[in-house]
Amino acid sequence: MDPTNHFYGHSRILSRYCGLPPDDPPRIGGVLQHGWTFVHGYGIGHKLTSGYGKYVWSDVVRRRGIAHGWRDYTVIGAPWNYLLELEPEEPAPAREGTIFYPFHGWDRNELLGAHDRLIAEIRATEPGPVTMCLYWLEYDQPHIRTVYEKAGFRVISHGRRDGDPGFLYRQLAELRRHRRVASNRLTSAVFYGIAAGCAPAVYGDPMLMAGVNPLYEGRDLVPRLYPELHGPSVELAVAREIAAAELGRSYLAPPEELRLLLRWPVPAEVS
């Protein structure tokens, strides 16, 4: 199985939803989209060809992929949709404050940006308490983490994306305790927050990843694609409509159908 299918515990969530052992998910015969993208569903490291199965979140992504010249797409909806089905929201105290996801680097590219300027923008925008959720790379760097801690923000990390089956469960719990979700880039976390009941915002210094072509990462393109989702205040009804489309909410399949799409076996107790 492609190792990225395990990112954020996606394969485990789908296996649990299908009534199969979450700790030992069956093989997926292709590559599962693991994060929101404004292009064909996959990142710079995936050089996929025709004939290789591509399991993606939405028809939006499928159409972009076909325009790119790729085929063999199956739209199943984001694993986040299935997690929401598995973990229905229970009565809880009133939501409070904002959880902010600053744009992050990754294993091969360092993050470049003005953290002090971002902090000033957040302070000027958010009326309540702020939780800064850092990607593990930035969280593990004291010179970045402490900048936000000294600003008076609660600073957390959901964990590492690979090998951590609890990542999305922790993210869901955090989103459900906050009234707003915000970021300086339009990312998966913003769409997840909208689906989990948060009011979204996208604003602040967009930052960069060192050595990555700005055209590829979409820093200037994405705000033009989705101007409705950018700004310190966003119309919630419009945001929910866009999030539902990008997460493929209407493609959420019942367990029996999802097993067929993934070519997974029937659970022993129902076989």
N, C-alpha and C positions, 0 to 999 in steps of 0.2 A: 504494500500500500504506500502511496506517496506520503512521505512524512508530514507534509503540510496538512493532510487530512486530520491529523491529531491536534493541530494548533487550537488553542483555547478550549480543548476538550470537545470539539465539534463531533468527532466520530462517536464518542461516548454518549453524548446527548442524543444523537440520532438512534443509537443502539438502544438506549433506555426507552426512548419513545416507541420504538418498534417492539418492545417487549423482550428484547434480547439482552444478554449480560453487558452492562455498561463498562465493566472493567476489561472486557475482551471483545471489542466490536469486530464484526466480520470485515473482511476486506472490501473496500470500495474500488470498483474497477474503473478508476479514473481519478481526476483531481477535483476536489471540492473547493469552491471559492471560500477563502477564509477571512476576507475583509472587504469592506466596501471599496469600490473603485469606480472612477468615472470613465473607464475604458471597457475592456473585454472580460473583466472578472479576475484577471491574474496579474501578478507583479512582474518586475523586470527579470526575475530569475527563472520564470517558467517559459520555455520555448516549446509550446505545444503544437502538435501537427494534427492534420485531419486523421481521424481514426482513433484518437485518444479521447476517452470520455471526459466531458466537462460538465460537472454538476454545479449549477450556478443559482444565485438567489432570485433573479428576476428576469422577466422578458426584456427589460431595458438592456441588461447586460448581454443577453443572447443576441439581440439585434446589433449591438455594437460589435460583438464578436464576429457575426456574419459579415458585417461591413469590413472587418479586418481580414476576412478571408478564411476564417476558421469555421468548422462544422462540428457535428457530434455534441451538440449542447442538449442538456436536460435541465429544465427549470424545476427546482424543488422548494424554493423559498429558503430564506436564511435559517440556519440552525437556531438563531435567537428566537424565531417564531415558535419553534418546538419547545424551547426552554420555557417560554411564557406559558405554554399549554401544560407543561409538567409542573410548573411552580406558580399556580394561581396566587394572586395577591390576597393576603389576609388583612383584616382590619388592623390598622397600625396608627400610631400617633401622627398628628398632622405633619406634613412634609415641611422642611425648613432649609433655607439657604440654597447654595449653588455648588454643584460639583463641576469643576473645570478640568478639562483634559488638554493640556498644552501639546502642541505638535511635537512629535518625538523623532529621534534618529532611529537607527537600527544597527544590527551587529556589524555592518560594514561601513556605515556612514555616520559621522558625528553630527550632532545637532548644532546649528549656528543660529544664534538669536539673542535678542536683548531681553533677558529675564526681568531686569529692573523696570524696563518700559512696559512690559506685559503686566507686571504687578500693579503699576500705577494705573493702567487702563482698567484692570479688574476692580481695584479699589474705587475708581470713579464711577463704575457701572453697577456693581452688585450691592444691594441694600442690606443683605443679611450675611450670615457666616459663610465662609468659602472653604470647600475641600479641594485641594489640588491633587489630582490623581496622576502621578508620574509613571511613565513607562519604566520598566525595571532598569534599563540602562542609565537613565537620568537619576532614578531613585538611588541607585548604588553609587552615585558620584556625590560625595558630601558637599562639594562646592556648588552644586546645583540644588540639591535638596534643602540645604540650610538657608539658601536665599529665600525660599518660599516659607520655611519655618519661621525665620526671623521677621517675615512680613506679617506674621500672626495667623497664617493659614494652617488648617489641619492638612497634613501631607500624608498620602497613602500611596500604595501601589497594589494593583490587583494580582500581581505575580508575573511569572514568565509565560509567554504564549505557548511554548512547547513543553510538554511533559507535566503540565499542571491542570488536572481535570477540574479543579475548583474555580478556575479563573472566571468564567462567565457567571457562575453562581454568586461569587463575591461581587461582581460588577452589578448584577441585578439587585442584590440586597442594598448596595450603596445608592443606586439610582432611585430606588423606591423610597429612600429616606430624604431625598432632596426635592425641592420644588422646581429648580431649574437645572438644565445641563448646558454647558457652554464649552467652546473651544475656540482656538485661533485658526483652525482649519475645519472644513466640513469633513467629518470622519465617521467611521462605524459607530463610535461612542455616541455621537450626536443622534444618529438614527435610532440606536438602541434606547437612548434616553427618551426620545419622543414616543417610541412604542411602549415604554414602561411608564408613561404618564407625566413626564417632565415637560416643562416649557423650554424650548431651545433658544440658543443664541450663538452666533459665530462672529467674533470680533477680535481685534488685537493684532499685534505684530505677528505676521504669519510664519516667520522663521524659515529656515532652509536646512536641508541636509547637505553636508559637504560632499562635493563630487557628483551630485545628481543633477542631471539636466533639468532646469526649471520647466521646460516644455513638457517633459515626461511627468513630473510630479504634480502638474496642474495648479500651481499656486495662483496663476492669473486666470486660467481657464475656468476653474470650478466656480468662482464667484459670478462669472458671466453665464454659466449654465444654470445656476440656481441662485439668482439674486434674492429670491423670496426668503431664503434661509440664512442670509447674511445680515448682520446688524445686531445691536444690543437688545433689540426687541423684535420678535418675529410673530406673525399671525399664526396662531396655533392650529386653526382648522386647515390652512394651506400646508403647514409643516407636516401635519398628520397624513394628509393625502399623499404628499411626496414620499414620506418615509414608508408608507404602506406599499407604494410602487417599488421603491428601491430595495426594500427587504423582501419583496415578493409575498406579501401577506396572503394574497388571494390564491397562491400556489401551495399553501400549507395542505399537506395530504394526510388522510387518515393512516394509521399504522400499516394497515394491509397494503394500501397503495404505495406507501413509501418503501416498504420492503420489496415490492415488485420493481420499482424504479431503480433501487440500489442493487437489485439482484441478490437480496439477502434471504436466508432461510426463514421458514415459519417457526416461531417458538415451540419448544417441545410440548408445552402444556396444551397447545391448540392444534398440533399437527395430527 
